């Protein structure tokens, strides 16, 4: 059993991703209502050495004997930037791994110059920004005492102005809370002069920390995407999985037939399917997720690659 690593996980965003957990379970300074790891039982806001680094490196070495992931991703059951050794750990992993490294962060510590410096050791940073207004931030993210929306925004501004790395900025939409017209306008105003690789709209896929929240519909996410793009926010995408063909606007039965016909002959890697079907990976995964749920295809990892078979 590995203590600090999990997966690998087939990821549309990151390919074959190996997860690394740098803190104890639910070590966090937020108690987000949508968190799929459950409620935060004890708040932490102090950077510390939470893990046995030597053991982590040995675990990574062990799994790399049989797997070469596209990304090693620091995420897991708490906030990875709370580990003060983040930068050093990334450097140590680079000694044994030549692939890309990503860090998924809740953005709460971006005001800290040491955190921003550590993040520059990674190839890709995925920070979250769920609210601009203080009352909505409190409602969605339920922060540790003394942490405010302004702290997030100030840190994000510093980070985005300094970083030379790819940034996928994730906004988690909770319908009825942070998707109102006024809040969306505030997102546009804040983000209009910020440099990010892509803005990703996400919503609940599994039960969160509270029972009364529901995922935003694909219709609502599409409306928000269109609103952002109409205000010149470029590279906006929806990362919520389509759960049914009814949710998918302009679902192509012809493309589905082509996919299933291909797979009736043999399995294909996602890269082969992109090339043969002349469709983007993002679009194909939308179809494949639906077809997998319907039991028509399987998405698996074999020989360090994502394969699709029937």
N, C-alpha and C positions, 0 to 999 in steps of 0.2 A: 504493500500500500504506500502510495506517495502522500506526503504530508502537505506539500506546498504547491504541487502542480496538478492540473486536471485537464481532461480532454484526451486526445485532440478533438476539436469541435469543427465540423464543416461550417464555414461562414461565408455568406455571399460577399461580405465586405472584405474579409481578410483571408479567404481561401482556407487552407488547413491551419487552424490556429491552436496553439498550445497555451493553455492558461496558467498563470502564475499568481498565487495569492501571497501577498507580502505582509498581511496583518492577521491578527486573530479574527475569528468569525464575528461579523457585525461590529468591527472596530471602525466607528464612523462618527462624523460630527453632524450628520443629517439623519433624519428619520423619515425618509420620503414615503409618501402614501402609496406609491406604486412599486416600492422595492420588492423584487421577487425573492430576496433572501430573508424576508420577514422584517419585523420591527427591530429597531435598535434598542437593546436592553440597557446599555450603558454607553453614554457619550464619551468620545475621546476627541481632543483637539490639539494634542501635543505630539509632535513628531518624536518618534522613538525607534529603537531597534527591536522589532517585534518577533523576528524569526531567527533561526539558526542558519546563517548564510552558507556555511560549509555544507550542511545537509542539503540545502536547496541546490547548490551547484552540483553535488553528487547525483541528485535526482535528475537534473537536466541532462547531465552526462549520460546517465543510464538510459533515459528515454531516447536520446539522440542516436543511440546505437541502432535503433530500429525505425526511427522516424525523423524526417527532415521537414518540419513545418514551414509554411510560408511566413508565418508570424509567430513569435512568442509574445503573448499579450498579458500585460500586468493589469489584472482586474480582480475578480473573485468576490468574496463575501464582505469586503470592507473597502475603505478608501486607500489606494496604494500610495498616494503621496504622503500619507501619515507616517510611512516608513522613512526615516531620515537617511537610510542607506541606499535609497532608490538609485541614485546616479552611479554609485560604486557597484551595485549589483548588476546594473546593465553593462557596465564596462567588463565585469568578470564574465558575464555570459557571452559577451562578444569574443572572448578568447577561445570559446569552444563552439561557437555557433555563428555561421556566416550569413544567415537570413535576416529578415527585418524584425524590428521590435516595435510594439505599440503599447501605449499606456492609455487606459480609460480612466478618466478622473471626473469627480464631481465639481471641480473648479474652485473649491472653497479655499485652497491654499495658494492660489496663483499670485496673491499679493506678496508672497514670500520669495525673495530673489533666489534663495537656495533651491526652492522647488522649481522655479523656472529654469535655473541652470541644469538641474537634474533631468528635466524633461527634454532638454536639447540633446541628451545622449540617445534618445529614441529616434526612430524614423517617422513615426506617426503618432500624433496625440489626438485623442478623442475626448474633448472636454464637453461637459453638459451645461446648458443654460436654460432653465425651465421657467424663469419669470424675470420680469424687469421691475414690477411693482413690489413693494415690501409686503403688502397684505397677501398677495398671491404667492410670493416666495414662502411666507410663513405657512400658508395653507397647504402647499404642495410638498415643500422640502422639510418642514418642521425642524428647524436648525437648533443646534446647541445654543444656549443662552449667550448673547453677545455677538452672534454672527448674523449679519444683515445682507440684504440684497445688494446694497452699495459695495460691500466688501467683495462680493463676487464680480460685480461689474468693473470695479477699479482694477482688480487683479486680472480679469480677462482682457481689459484694454492694454495693460502693460504687457501681458503675455503675447497677444496678437501683434503688437507693435514691434516686438523683439524677435519672435521665433522665426527661424529659417526652415522649419520642418513642415510637413504636410499636416493640416488640421481639418478633421471632420467634426464640425460643431453639431452636437446633437441637442435637439429640443424635444422633450418628452411632453406630448400633448395629452392633457386630461380634459376631456370634453366637459364643458360647463364651468371650468375653473380658469384655465389660462388660454382659452381659445376665443375669448370675446374680442370684439372689434377694437376696443381701446387698448387692450394689452398687445394685440397683434401690431397695431400702429407703433407702439413703444418698441417692440422688437425691431421693426423696420427702421425706426429712427436711430436706435442704438447700432444696428448692424450695417447700416448703409455705407459706412466708410471703413469697415473692418475687412481685413484680408483673411479669408478662410478658403480652404480647398473646396469644401462642399458643406452645405447646411443640410442636416438629415433630420427629418421629422419621424418621430417614433411614438408608439403608444403601447398600451398593455398587451402582452401576449399570454401571460400566465397570471394567476392570482397575485395581487400585491399585498402590501402590509395592512391594508384596510379592506373590508369586504364590500363597502358601498361604492367603490369607484368602478367605472366601466371603461373599456377601451374606446378611443375615438373611432368613429366609423371611417371607412376608406373614403366615403364621400366628403366628410369633413376635412380629412387630411388633404385631399385633393384641392378643396376650396382654399385651404391655408397655403398650400404650395402655389396655387395660381395667384393668390393675393400677394405673396412675397415676390413672385416673379414680375407681377404687374408694377411693383415698386422698385424694379431694377436690382433685386437681390438674385444674383445668378447662381447656378449650380445648386438647386434645391431638389432633394429627392426624398421619397417616402421609403422608409426601411421596414415598416410594419409588414408582416407576412399577410398575403391574401389567404383567407381561410376557405373561400369558396369561389367558384367561377361567377356566381351572381354578384360578388363584390367587385369583380374585375371589369372595369369599363372596356368595352370593345374586345372582349375575350375572343380569340381567334380559334375556332374549331379546326381550321385548316392547319394551323401551326401545331395544335395538339395532335392531329392525325400524323403529321410529319415526324414529331417526336416519338410517338408510340410505334410508328412503322420502323424507324431507325432502331429502336431498342428491341424490336422483335427479332432482329438479326444478331445483335451482340451488344455488350455494354460499351459506353463511351465516356471519356473524361469530359468534364465541363468545358475544357479548352477545345476539344475536338468538336463539340456541339456548337460552340460559338462560331468556329470557323466554317463548319459545314452548313449551318442554318443561316449564317450571316445575320445573327441577332446578338445584341449585347448580353453580357453575363447577367446584368441586373434583370433584364426582361425575362430571360430564360428561367432564372430562379423563381420568378413569380409563378410561371406555369408549373415548374417542377414541384414547388411546395404544394400547390393544389393537387397535382396528380399523385404526389406521395400520400397526401391525406386521404385521397380516394382509393389508395391501395393499388394504383396502376404502375407506379415506379418506386424505386428505392434509391435514396441518396446515401452513398457510403464512402468511406475513406479506405483506399487500397494503395499500397506502395507510394505513400505520401501525396496522393492526388485524390481529388473528389471525382468519383465515378457515379454514373446514373445507369441503372439496369432495371429490367422489368421483373 
